[in-house]
Amino acid sequence: MTGTWICSNPAWVDLVIFNQDGTFRRAQGDEGRWTFEEGILTLHWNKWPEETLKLEDANEFRGKPRGGHPHAEVVLHRCS
């Protein structure tokens, strides 16, 4: 799970760096803590509502943004 991922969110696209200590940050500065349990990645943003993403395969997570359009999707793809 640790490393650099590209995240596509309805509001933005950016690199997200996941650290072994359970923290993460966007290249643009937003940050928070992450948890991963039973195939579910939860992003606990410091300034934004949390997001829950499901593991699709070893290199991809997908989920719905909180309060977003029902057809909107958040996607994380592994970069490194």
Backbone as CSV, one residue per row, in Angstrom:
resi,resn,N_x,N_y,N_z,CA_x,CA_y,CA_z,C_x,C_y,C_z
1,MET,0.825,-1.191,0.000,0.000,0.000,0.000,0.866,1.251,0.000
2,THR,2.013,1.232,0.629,2.844,2.432,0.684,3.421,2.742,-0.696
3,GLY,3.789,3.981,-0.884,4.355,4.410,-2.158,3.549,5.547,-2.754
4,THR,3.779,5.798,-4.019,3.133,6.894,-4.721,2.027,6.363,-5.619
5,TRP,0.875,6.972,-5.521,-0.306,6.602,-6.298,-0.830,7.844,-6.998
6,ILE,-1.468,7.666,-8.144,-2.164,8.777,-8.790,-3.636,8.639,-8.443
7,CYS,-4.214,9.734,-8.000,-5.618,9.727,-7.600,-6.419,10.610,-8.535
8,SER,-7.512,10.063,-9.020,-8.459,10.801,-9.833,-9.746,10.926,-9.021
9,ASN,-10.081,12.155,-8.685,-11.242,12.479,-7.878,-12.087,13.433,-8.723
10,PRO,-13.404,13.490,-8.563,-14.185,14.421,-9.389,-13.705,15.874,-9.302
11,ALA,-13.067,16.248,-8.198,-12.631,17.637,-8.017,-11.169,17.878,-8.376
12,TRP,-10.358,16.817,-8.492,-8.927,16.993,-8.738,-8.261,15.699,-9.184
13,VAL,-7.046,15.834,-9.749,-6.167,14.706,-10.078,-4.798,15.077,-9.525
14,ASP,-4.170,14.154,-8.770,-2.894,14.480,-8.138,-2.190,13.202,-7.708
15,LEU,-0.895,13.337,-7.434,-0.152,12.242,-6.818,-0.449,12.236,-5.328
16,VAL,-0.578,11.028,-4.766,-0.776,10.876,-3.327,0.299,9.924,-2.827
17,ILE,1.021,10.334,-1.793,2.107,9.533,-1.233,1.633,8.918,0.073
18,PHE,1.676,7.575,0.149,1.267,6.830,1.334,2.517,6.358,2.068
19,ASN,2.620,6.724,3.342,3.783,6.382,4.164,3.495,5.190,5.068
20,GLN,4.550,4.493,5.478,4.415,3.310,6.338,3.829,3.637,7.698
21,ASP,3.969,4.884,8.155,3.453,5.257,9.478,1.952,5.533,9.484
22,GLY,1.269,5.275,8.335,-0.176,5.456,8.267,-0.608,6.851,7.870
23,THR,0.330,7.686,7.440,-0.017,9.022,6.961,0.039,9.049,5.440
24,PHE,-0.627,10.034,4.861,-0.549,10.245,3.415,-0.631,11.736,3.156
25,ARG,-0.216,12.138,1.948,-0.345,13.538,1.545,-0.412,13.634,0.035
26,ARG,-1.172,14.595,-0.413,-1.209,14.939,-1.834,0.019,15.763,-2.153
27,ALA,0.453,15.734,-3.399,1.557,16.586,-3.824,1.203,18.060,-3.611
28,GLN,-0.091,18.406,-3.710,-0.542,19.785,-3.517,-0.719,20.168,-2.056
29,GLY,-0.475,19.226,-1.115,-0.436,19.604,0.288,-1.470,19.010,1.224
30,ASP,-2.679,18.663,0.750,-3.665,18.079,1.665,-3.126,16.770,2.216
31,GLU,-3.456,16.463,3.475,-2.912,15.258,4.100,-3.902,14.653,5.073
32,GLY,-3.514,13.488,5.598,-4.345,12.791,6.562,-3.722,11.469,6.953
33,ARG,-4.563,10.574,7.464,-4.134,9.236,7.872,-4.936,8.223,7.060
34,TRP,-4.334,7.047,6.832,-5.022,6.001,6.080,-5.060,4.715,6.897
35,THR,-6.110,3.935,6.660,-6.229,2.588,7.233,-6.615,1.640,6.105
36,PHE,-6.165,0.399,6.225,-6.489,-0.617,5.228,-6.849,-1.897,5.964
37,GLU,-8.077,-2.361,5.751,-8.553,-3.562,6.428,-9.540,-4.296,5.537
38,GLU,-9.299,-5.581,5.352,-10.192,-6.461,4.592,-10.527,-5.891,3.213
39,GLY,-9.504,-5.393,2.509,-9.691,-4.904,1.154,-10.284,-3.513,1.037
40,ILE,-10.443,-2.816,2.163,-11.018,-1.469,2.157,-9.975,-0.470,2.642
41,LEU,-9.707,0.533,1.806,-8.807,1.627,2.146,-9.658,2.821,2.557
42,THR,-9.417,3.337,3.764,-10.135,4.526,4.221,-9.147,5.671,4.349
43,LEU,-9.466,6.767,3.683,-8.654,7.974,3.742,-9.307,8.937,4.726
44,HIS,-8.629,9.177,5.835,-9.109,10.085,6.877,-8.407,11.432,6.653
45,TRP,-9.001,12.256,5.786,-8.419,13.560,5.459,-8.466,14.472,6.675
46,ASN,-7.435,15.301,6.840,-7.437,16.267,7.943,-8.478,17.359,7.749
47,LYS,-8.730,17.784,6.499,-9.629,18.908,6.236,-10.881,18.538,5.454
48,TRP,-11.025,17.297,5.046,-12.127,16.893,4.171,-12.801,15.650,4.727
49,PRO,-14.017,15.354,4.251,-14.678,14.116,4.693,-13.859,12.884,4.286
50,GLU,-13.956,11.840,5.081,-13.209,10.617,4.748,-13.780,9.973,3.490
51,GLU,-12.919,9.224,2.813,-13.309,8.489,1.613,-12.958,7.023,1.819
52,THR,-13.817,6.142,1.337,-13.604,4.705,1.457,-13.502,4.121,0.057
53,LEU,-12.397,3.404,-0.194,-12.136,2.830,-1.507,-11.948,1.328,-1.386
54,LYS,-12.432,0.590,-2.372,-12.331,-0.869,-2.385,-11.171,-1.298,-3.278
55,LEU,-10.381,-2.255,-2.800,-9.285,-2.815,-3.577,-9.859,-3.600,-4.751
56,GLU,-9.494,-3.200,-5.975,-9.948,-3.887,-7.182,-8.914,-4.916,-7.637
57,ASP,-7.646,-4.543,-7.561,-6.530,-5.455,-7.810,-5.305,-4.845,-7.128
58,ALA,-4.142,-5.450,-7.280,-2.952,-5.002,-6.538,-2.563,-3.559,-6.847
59,ASN,-3.053,-3.015,-7.942,-2.645,-1.675,-8.371,-3.785,-0.670,-8.482
60,GLU,-4.959,-1.007,-7.951,-6.087,-0.095,-8.129,-7.106,-0.197,-7.002
61,PHE,-7.570,0.981,-6.558,-8.684,1.116,-5.621,-9.739,1.983,-6.288
62,ARG,-11.020,1.719,-5.981,-12.127,2.529,-6.505,-13.158,2.756,-5.409
63,GLY,-13.809,3.927,-5.469,-14.856,4.232,-4.508,-15.656,5.441,-4.940
64,LYS,-16.653,5.777,-4.157,-17.527,6.919,-4.410,-17.138,8.055,-3.466
65,PRO,-17.078,9.284,-3.971,-16.796,10.410,-3.086,-17.981,10.687,-2.172
66,ARG,-17.724,11.091,-0.954,-18.798,11.425,-0.005,-19.565,12.642,-0.521
67,GLY,-20.888,12.524,-0.567,-21.716,13.643,-0.972,-21.608,14.007,-2.441
68,GLY,-20.954,13.154,-3.226,-20.770,13.458,-4.641,-21.889,12.924,-5.502
69,HIS,-21.777,13.167,-6.768,-22.732,12.675,-7.753,-22.732,11.149,-7.719
70,PRO,-23.888,10.492,-7.849,-23.942,9.036,-7.763,-23.105,8.304,-8.811
71,HIS,-22.793,8.968,-9.926,-21.977,8.334,-10.963,-20.514,8.734,-10.886
72,ALA,-20.183,9.630,-9.945,-18.791,10.061,-9.784,-17.990,8.929,-9.123
73,GLU,-16.686,8.919,-9.375,-15.852,7.856,-8.836,-14.485,8.412,-8.457
74,VAL,-13.922,7.859,-7.385,-12.550,8.131,-6.985,-11.738,6.906,-7.358
75,VAL,-10.615,7.104,-8.039,-9.775,5.988,-8.467,-8.332,6.264,-8.050
76,LEU,-7.697,5.259,-7.452,-6.265,5.314,-7.118,-5.546,4.259,-7.948
77,HIS,-4.476,4.663,-8.645,-3.635,3.735,-9.409,-2.212,3.813,-8.874
78,ARG,-1.579,2.658,-8.652,-0.211,2.623,-8.143,0.767,3.158,-9.184
79,CYS,1.649,4.055,-8.739,2.732,4.570,-9.593,4.046,3.880,-9.245
80,SER,4.304,3.663,-7.944,5.557,3.037,-7.515,5.343,2.254,-6.240
